[in-house]
């Protein structure tokens, strides 16, 4: 495997120019805000300002598509759940949680006992290949072990975006090798959690946590578990 050489000053200049005058500008101008003339001028200026060979090296490092594909990407814009002001359609709504008791899952550790009587229920979806997911394991463990009024239940969904079958043995080996997953873990082998709450929530990213009050089934918050501390306290005050 060829060694990855450090960036040259010229490549750094290309990267800075691209981020400042292409990426930061046009990622906000999607759909009806798109300005084709402005795009053409910006691209022409960028190309004229830099050595094509240096631009090509940056393009390869950044794994960027061809200019026409990049334009189409910017024109389309980010998924709805990544846009400013977006809220999950489940937020503040009542959801049916019977799937927790009736769904088919591969059990790994812990249990679902007590979720109906907890003040709050935290349902989290994750995958072993998702690096941000790994970062919240210890926080979820602390929450599960120190807050008896909050029930944490997590579901592994390895094929969440590909529909690929889950290698159950590999997932169990991954979990067994870790010391920071001290909470109930199930593998969503039949995609029950995905169809029951992940897709209806429309926040199609992981790790993803739902804060729900079991007494009334109201979804109090949806988001990345790393940002869950304040919403948890707010939800506890509301129930």
KOLDOKE-332009 format. One record per residue (C-alpha): residue in three letters; x, y, z. Coordinates in steps of 0.2 Angstrom, whole numbers, padded with zeros to 4 digits, always signed. Layout:
% residues N
ALAXYZ ...
This chain:
% residues 239
UNK+0000+0000+0000 UNK+0007+0017-0005 UNK+0011+0029+0009 UNK+0000+0044+0011 UNK+0010+0059+0009 UNK+0007+0075+0019 UNK-0002+0089+0011 UNK+0008+0102+0002 UNK+0005+0121+0005 UNK-0003+0122-0012 UNK-0015+0108-0007 UNK-0020+0116+0009 UNK-0023+0132-0001 UNK-0035+0122-0013 UNK-0044+0114+0002 UNK-0046+0131+0011 UNK-0053+0139-0005 UNK-0064+0125-0009 UNK-0071+0125+0009 UNK-0073+0143+0010 UNK-0080+0148-0007 UNK-0088+0132-0014 UNK-0093+0121+0001 UNK-0098+0134+0014 UNK-0108+0144+0001 UNK-0117+0132-0010 UNK-0123+0119+0004 UNK-0135+0133+0009 UNK-0142+0136-0008 UNK-0151+0120-0012 UNK-0168+0118-0021 UNK-0177+0134-0025 UNK-0162+0144-0018 UNK-0150+0137-0031 UNK-0141+0149-0042 UNK-0133+0141-0058 UNK-0125+0157-0064 UNK-0117+0160-0047 UNK-0111+0141-0047 UNK-0103+0143-0064 UNK-0094+0159-0059 UNK-0087+0151-0043 UNK-0081+0135-0051 UNK-0073+0145-0065 UNK-0064+0156-0053 UNK-0058+0141-0042 UNK-0051+0132-0057 UNK-0042+0147-0063 UNK-0034+0150-0046 UNK-0026+0134-0044 UNK-0014+0121-0053 UNK-0025+0107-0060 UNK-0013+0094-0054 UNK-0015+0101-0036 UNK-0033+0102-0037 UNK-0034+0083-0043 UNK-0023+0078-0028 UNK-0035+0087-0017 UNK-0050+0079-0026 UNK-0043+0062-0023 UNK-0039+0065-0005 UNK-0057+0072-0001 UNK-0065+0058-0012 UNK-0076+0071-0021 UNK-0086+0067-0036 UNK-0085+0075-0053 UNK-0090+0093-0054 UNK-0107+0089-0063 UNK-0111+0076-0049 UNK-0105+0089-0036 UNK-0117+0102-0043 UNK-0131+0090-0043 UNK-0128+0086-0025 UNK-0127+0104-0019 UNK-0143+0108-0030 UNK-0153+0093-0021 UNK-0147+0099-0004 UNK-0146+0089+0012 UNK-0159+0076+0018 UNK-0173+0085+0027 UNK-0168+0079+0044 UNK-0151+0088+0042 UNK-0159+0105+0037 UNK-0161+0119+0050 UNK-0177+0119+0060 UNK-0182+0101+0055 UNK-0191+0091+0068 UNK-0196+0073+0068 UNK-0214+0070+0065 UNK-0215+0059+0080 UNK-0209+0073+0092 UNK-0223+0076+0104 UNK-0234+0062+0097 UNK-0240+0046+0105 UNK-0232+0030+0098 UNK-0237+0012+0100 UNK-0224+0003+0110 UNK-0231-0014+0110 UNK-0218-0020+0098 UNK-0206-0020+0112 UNK-0215-0035+0120 UNK-0220-0043+0104 UNK-0206-0040+0092 UNK-0193-0054+0087 UNK-0176-0049+0092 UNK-0159-0058+0096 UNK-0156-0055+0114 UNK-0138-0051+0119 UNK-0138-0044+0137 UNK-0149-0036+0149 UNK-0168-0036+0148 UNK-0183-0025+0145 UNK-0190-0028+0162 UNK-0198-0012+0170 UNK-0199-0001+0154 UNK-0218+0001+0156 UNK-0216+0008+0174 UNK-0200+0019+0171 UNK-0202+0037+0171 UNK-0193+0038+0155 UNK-0188+0026+0141 UNK-0173+0028+0130 UNK-0173+0018+0114 UNK-0156+0019+0105 UNK-0151+0012+0088 UNK-0133+0009+0083 UNK-0121-0001+0073 UNK-0104-0008+0076 UNK-0097+0000+0060 UNK-0103+0017+0066 UNK-0089+0027+0074 UNK-0100+0040+0082 UNK-0111+0025+0090 UNK-0095+0019+0099 UNK-0093+0036+0107 UNK-0109+0035+0117 UNK-0108+0017+0124 UNK-0100+0023+0140 UNK-0113+0037+0142 UNK-0127+0025+0140 UNK-0119+0013+0153 UNK-0118+0027+0165 UNK-0136+0032+0162 UNK-0142+0014+0164 UNK-0133+0011+0180 UNK-0136+0027+0189 UNK-0154+0032+0184 UNK-0166+0019+0190 UNK-0181+0030+0184 UNK-0174+0029+0166 UNK-0175+0013+0156 UNK-0162+0011+0142 UNK-0165-0002+0128 UNK-0153-0002+0113 UNK-0155-0011+0096 UNK-0141-0015+0085 UNK-0145-0013+0067 UNK-0130-0017+0056 UNK-0139-0016+0039 UNK-0149-0001+0044 UNK-0145+0008+0027 UNK-0142-0007+0016 UNK-0155-0020+0021 UNK-0141-0033+0022 UNK-0143-0048+0034 UNK-0135-0046+0051 UNK-0120-0057+0056 UNK-0127-0061+0073 UNK-0111-0070+0079 UNK-0100-0055+0074 UNK-0111-0043+0083 UNK-0111-0053+0098 UNK-0092-0055+0098 UNK-0090-0036+0096 UNK-0101-0033+0111 UNK-0092-0047+0121 UNK-0076-0038+0118 UNK-0081-0022+0125 UNK-0082-0016+0144 UNK-0093+0000+0141 UNK-0110-0008+0135 UNK-0118-0011+0152 UNK-0136-0010+0147 UNK-0149-0020+0138 UNK-0144-0024+0120 UNK-0154-0033+0107 UNK-0150-0036+0089 UNK-0164-0030+0077 UNK-0163-0046+0066 UNK-0181-0044+0060 UNK-0180-0025+0058 UNK-0194-0022+0070 UNK-0186-0007+0078 UNK-0182+0000+0061 UNK-0200-0001+0055 UNK-0208+0003+0071 UNK-0199+0019+0077 UNK-0183+0023+0066 UNK-0191+0025+0049 UNK-0207+0034+0056 UNK-0196+0046+0065 UNK-0188+0051+0049 UNK-0171+0056+0057 UNK-0161+0043+0047 UNK-0145+0044+0056 UNK-0136+0034+0070 UNK-0133+0034+0084 UNK-0151+0039+0087 UNK-0160+0040+0103 UNK-0179+0042+0107 UNK-0184+0048+0124 UNK-0202+0042+0128 UNK-0213+0043+0143 UNK-0220+0025+0144 UNK-0235+0031+0154 UNK-0243+0040+0139 UNK-0231+0034+0125 UNK-0227+0052+0120 UNK-0210+0055+0111 UNK-0201+0069+0121 UNK-0185+0070+0111 UNK-0176+0062+0096 UNK-0158+0065+0092 UNK-0140+0060+0095 UNK-0137+0052+0112 UNK-0122+0064+0115 UNK-0134+0078+0115 UNK-0147+0069+0127 UNK-0142+0076+0144 UNK-0152+0092+0144 UNK-0168+0084+0135 UNK-0168+0070+0148 UNK-0169+0082+0162 UNK-0182+0093+0153 UNK-0192+0077+0150 UNK-0191+0071+0168 UNK-0198+0088+0173 UNK-0213+0086+0161 UNK-0219+0068+0167 
